[in-house]
Amino acid sequence: MPDLEAPMLTRSLSAFSFFLVTLAPSSSAQEGAKDPAQARLEHSPRHQEWIEVKAGEHRVRCFVVYPEAKTKVPAVLVIHENKGLTDWVRSVADELAEAGYVAIAPDLLSGQGPNGGGTEAFASPGDATKAIYALTPEGVSADLGAVADHARALAACDGTLSVAGFCWGGSQSFAFATQRSDLAAAYVFYGNAPKEAAALKTIACPVYGFYGESDARITAGVPETAEAMKAAGKRFEPVVYPGAGHGFLRAGGEPDASAENKAAREAAWTRWKERLAAGGR
């Protein structure tokens, strides 16, 4: 009697194999699903490197991206959010390098994580955030100062330096402007200003603010900051982007970004690059 089961089994396996191939995502589909920041970093033609900068008794791990340029160019010190040095912050550094600047992004959690690690050593973004708020202003200032000195001395840098930061880093960039007289400009993305009027009087560079309309926790304080900066005789130019929320520079680049966040992100990048091209003035 003929074996009827073998042909049936063969046909079943063939059908099952076809089913799996049909369901399996193509490489292009997998690429499309990849995080935008990771995709940018992986496909960037620019030179990226990790370095360590000595700051007092410890070292600060930094991510540096160089532009494809024939001459020396200005540098931008990029201060991360309260989640630490994430892929997104590194992708911002790459986009700045694409625009023609040396970008250096320090991990201000260097040595603060489990087993002496940095941002990457924390079990969750929440744990990294807790560690961020445990940092002392003096420690943050010392680390940023060491990284700033290193950035200005890089062979690819023409000695010009500006600072930019986001969220917690936005507040730090405003504070750093009160501590360094050699900055070309400070770019504050949804961050608070120092409260002390005396500190604001020490600022020697223009401060450009980027704020979301739907971020009252931060944006509600902008008029007061503008008045304080005016009283101190300092240049402060804030822009509030319609309908944008907190963190719009990050959120606006996500696949599911709202129209408001997306528009704010595009407008903010355009403004930022224009000011950088003008030397911060």
C-alpha positions as CSV (number, residue, x, y, z in Angstrom):
1,M,0.0,0.0,0.0
2,P,1.5,3.4,-0.9
3,D,2.7,5.7,1.8
4,L,0.2,8.6,1.8
5,E,1.5,10.3,4.9
6,A,5.0,11.2,3.6
7,P,3.7,13.4,0.6
8,M,1.2,15.0,2.9
9,L,3.9,15.8,5.5
10,T,6.1,17.2,2.8
11,R,3.4,19.5,1.5
12,S,2.6,20.6,5.1
13,L,6.2,21.4,5.8
14,S,6.5,23.4,2.5
15,A,3.4,25.4,3.3
16,F,4.7,26.0,6.9
17,S,8.0,27.2,5.5
18,F,6.3,29.5,3.1
19,F,4.2,30.9,6.0
20,L,7.3,31.6,8.0
21,V,9.1,33.4,5.2
22,T,6.0,35.5,4.4
23,L,5.8,36.6,8.1
24,A,9.5,37.2,8.6
25,P,10.4,40.9,8.4
26,S,12.6,42.0,5.6
27,S,15.9,43.7,6.3
28,S,14.4,47.0,5.1
29,A,11.4,46.5,7.5
30,Q,13.8,45.8,10.4
31,E,15.8,48.9,9.5
32,G,12.6,51.0,9.5
33,A,11.7,49.7,12.9
34,K,15.1,50.7,14.4
35,D,15.4,53.6,16.8
36,P,16.1,56.7,14.7
37,A,19.0,57.7,17.0
38,Q,20.7,54.2,16.7
39,A,20.1,54.3,12.9
40,R,21.8,57.7,12.6
41,L,24.8,56.6,14.7
42,E,25.3,53.3,12.8
43,H,25.2,54.9,9.4
44,S,27.1,58.1,10.1
45,P,30.1,58.5,7.8
46,R,31.7,60.8,10.4
47,H,34.5,59.8,12.8
48,Q,33.1,59.0,16.3
49,E,35.2,58.1,19.3
50,W,35.1,57.7,23.1
51,I,37.7,59.5,25.1
52,E,38.3,60.1,28.8
53,V,39.0,63.6,30.2
54,K,40.7,64.0,33.5
55,A,38.7,66.1,35.9
56,G,40.3,66.4,39.4
57,E,40.5,62.9,40.9
58,H,38.4,61.1,38.3
59,R,37.8,60.9,34.6
60,V,34.8,61.9,32.5
61,R,33.9,59.6,29.6
62,C,33.0,61.6,26.5
63,F,31.6,60.9,23.1
64,V,33.2,63.0,20.4
65,V,32.1,63.3,16.7
66,Y,34.2,65.2,14.1
67,P,32.9,66.8,11.0
68,E,34.3,66.1,7.6
69,A,36.1,69.4,7.2
70,K,39.4,70.7,5.7
71,T,40.0,73.3,8.4
72,K,39.6,73.8,12.1
73,V,36.1,74.4,13.3
74,P,34.2,75.5,16.4
75,A,33.3,73.0,19.1
76,V,30.0,72.4,20.9
77,L,29.8,71.0,24.4
78,V,26.6,69.0,24.5
79,I,25.0,68.4,28.0
80,H,22.6,65.5,28.3
81,E,19.2,65.2,29.8
82,N,18.4,63.8,33.2
83,K,18.6,60.3,31.7
84,G,22.3,60.5,31.2
85,L,24.3,60.1,28.0
86,T,21.8,58.2,25.8
87,D,21.9,57.2,22.2
88,W,19.7,60.2,21.4
89,V,22.2,62.7,22.9
90,R,24.9,61.0,20.9
91,S,22.8,61.3,17.8
92,V,22.5,65.1,18.5
93,A,26.3,65.2,18.6
94,D,26.5,63.5,15.2
95,E,24.0,65.9,13.7
96,L,26.1,68.9,14.9
97,A,29.1,67.3,13.3
98,E,27.2,66.9,10.1
99,A,26.5,70.6,10.3
100,G,30.3,71.2,10.5
101,Y,31.2,71.3,14.2
102,V,33.2,69.2,16.6
103,A,30.7,67.9,19.1
104,I,31.7,66.6,22.5
105,A,29.1,65.0,24.8
106,P,30.3,64.1,28.4
107,D,28.7,61.5,30.5
108,L,28.3,63.3,33.7
109,L,27.4,60.0,35.4
110,S,30.9,58.7,34.8
111,G,32.0,56.7,37.8
112,Q,28.6,57.1,39.5
113,G,27.1,53.9,38.2
114,P,27.3,50.3,39.6
115,N,30.8,49.1,39.6
116,G,32.2,52.5,38.8
117,G,30.4,52.7,35.4
118,G,28.5,55.5,33.8
119,T,25.1,55.9,32.2
120,E,25.3,52.5,30.6
121,A,25.7,50.8,34.0
122,F,22.4,51.7,35.4
123,A,19.6,49.2,35.3
124,S,17.0,51.7,34.1
125,P,16.6,55.3,33.0
126,G,14.9,56.0,36.3
127,D,17.9,54.9,38.2
128,A,20.1,57.1,36.1
129,T,17.8,60.0,36.8
130,K,18.1,59.5,40.5
131,A,21.8,59.5,40.2
132,I,21.7,62.7,38.2
133,Y,19.9,64.6,40.9
134,A,22.4,63.3,43.5
135,L,25.3,65.1,41.7
136,T,26.6,68.3,43.3
137,P,26.7,71.6,41.4
138,E,30.4,71.9,42.2
139,G,31.1,68.4,40.8
140,V,29.1,69.1,37.6
141,S,30.8,72.5,37.1
142,A,34.3,70.9,37.6
143,D,33.5,68.1,35.1
144,L,32.1,70.5,32.5
145,G,35.0,72.9,32.9
146,A,37.6,70.1,32.3
147,V,35.7,68.9,29.2
148,A,35.4,72.5,27.9
149,D,39.1,73.0,28.3
150,H,39.8,69.7,26.5
151,A,37.4,70.6,23.6
152,R,39.0,74.0,23.0
153,A,42.4,72.3,22.8
154,L,41.5,69.6,20.3
155,A,43.5,69.8,17.1
156,A,40.3,70.0,15.0
157,C,38.9,72.9,17.0
158,D,39.6,76.5,16.2
159,G,39.4,77.5,19.9
160,T,35.7,78.6,19.7
161,L,33.3,76.9,22.0
162,S,29.6,77.0,22.7
163,V,27.5,75.0,25.1
164,A,24.1,73.4,24.6
165,G,21.9,71.3,26.8
166,F,18.5,69.6,27.1
167,C,16.1,69.5,30.1
168,W,18.4,69.1,33.1
169,G,21.2,69.7,30.7
170,G,19.5,72.9,29.5
171,S,19.6,74.2,33.0
172,Q,23.2,73.2,33.3
173,S,24.1,75.0,30.0
174,F,22.5,78.2,31.4
175,A,24.5,77.8,34.6
176,F,27.7,77.0,32.8
177,A,27.3,80.3,30.9
178,T,27.6,82.1,34.3
179,Q,30.9,80.3,34.9
180,R,32.8,80.6,31.6
181,S,33.7,83.9,30.0
182,D,35.1,82.3,26.9
183,L,31.8,80.8,25.4
184,A,30.6,82.0,22.1
185,A,27.0,81.2,23.0
186,A,24.8,79.1,25.3
187,Y,21.8,77.2,23.8
188,V,19.2,76.3,26.4
189,F,16.6,73.7,25.5
190,Y,13.7,73.7,27.9
191,G,15.9,74.4,30.9
192,N,15.7,76.9,33.9
193,A,17.9,79.8,34.5
194,P,20.0,80.3,37.7
195,K,17.9,82.1,40.3
196,E,20.7,84.4,41.6
197,A,20.7,87.8,39.9
198,A,24.4,88.1,40.7
199,A,25.2,85.0,38.7
200,L,23.4,86.3,35.6
201,K,25.5,89.4,35.7
202,T,28.6,87.3,35.0
203,I,27.3,85.9,31.7
204,A,29.5,87.1,28.8
205,C,27.8,85.4,25.8
206,P,24.3,85.4,24.2
207,V,21.9,82.9,25.6
208,Y,19.3,81.4,23.2
209,G,16.3,79.7,24.7
210,F,14.2,77.0,23.1
211,Y,10.9,76.2,24.8
212,G,7.6,74.4,24.3
213,E,4.3,76.1,24.6
214,S,2.8,73.0,26.3
215,D,5.5,72.8,28.9
216,A,4.2,75.2,31.6
217,R,6.5,73.8,34.3
218,I,9.5,75.3,32.5
219,T,8.0,77.8,30.0
220,A,6.0,79.7,32.6
221,G,9.3,81.0,34.1
222,V,10.6,82.4,30.8
223,P,9.2,85.9,31.2
224,E,10.8,86.2,34.6
225,T,14.1,85.0,33.2
226,A,13.8,87.5,30.4
227,E,13.3,90.3,32.8
228,A,16.2,89.2,35.0
229,M,18.5,89.0,32.0
230,K,17.4,92.4,30.8
231,A,18.0,93.9,34.2
232,A,21.5,92.3,34.2
233,G,22.2,93.9,30.8
234,K,22.5,90.5,29.1
235,R,21.3,89.1,25.8
236,F,18.6,86.5,26.1
237,E,16.6,85.4,23.1
238,P,13.9,82.8,24.0
239,V,11.5,81.3,21.4
240,V,8.4,79.4,22.4
241,Y,7.3,76.8,19.9
242,P,3.5,76.6,19.4
243,G,1.9,73.4,20.9
244,A,5.3,71.7,21.5
245,G,5.8,69.8,24.8
246,H,8.8,69.3,27.0
247,G,11.6,67.4,25.2
248,F,10.3,68.3,21.8
249,L,13.8,68.1,20.2
250,R,13.8,64.4,21.1
251,A,10.1,63.7,20.7
252,G,9.8,65.5,17.4
253,G,12.1,63.0,15.8
254,E,10.2,59.9,16.8
255,P,8.1,58.0,14.3
256,D,4.9,58.8,16.2
257,A,5.8,62.5,16.8
258,S,2.9,64.9,17.1
259,A,2.7,67.5,14.3
260,E,3.5,70.2,16.9
261,N,6.6,68.5,18.2
262,K,7.8,67.7,14.8
263,A,7.4,71.3,13.6
264,A,9.2,72.6,16.7
265,R,12.1,70.2,16.3
266,E,12.6,71.2,12.7
267,A,12.3,74.9,13.4
268,A,14.6,74.6,16.5
269,W,17.3,72.8,14.5
270,T,17.1,75.4,11.8
271,R,17.5,78.3,14.3
272,W,20.3,76.5,16.2
273,K,22.3,75.9,13.1
274,E,21.8,79.5,11.9
275,R,23.1,80.9,15.2
276,L,26.0,78.5,15.2
277,A,26.9,79.5,11.6
278,A,26.8,83.2,12.8
279,G,29.3,82.4,15.5
280,G,26.6,82.6,18.2
281,R,26.1,86.3,17.6
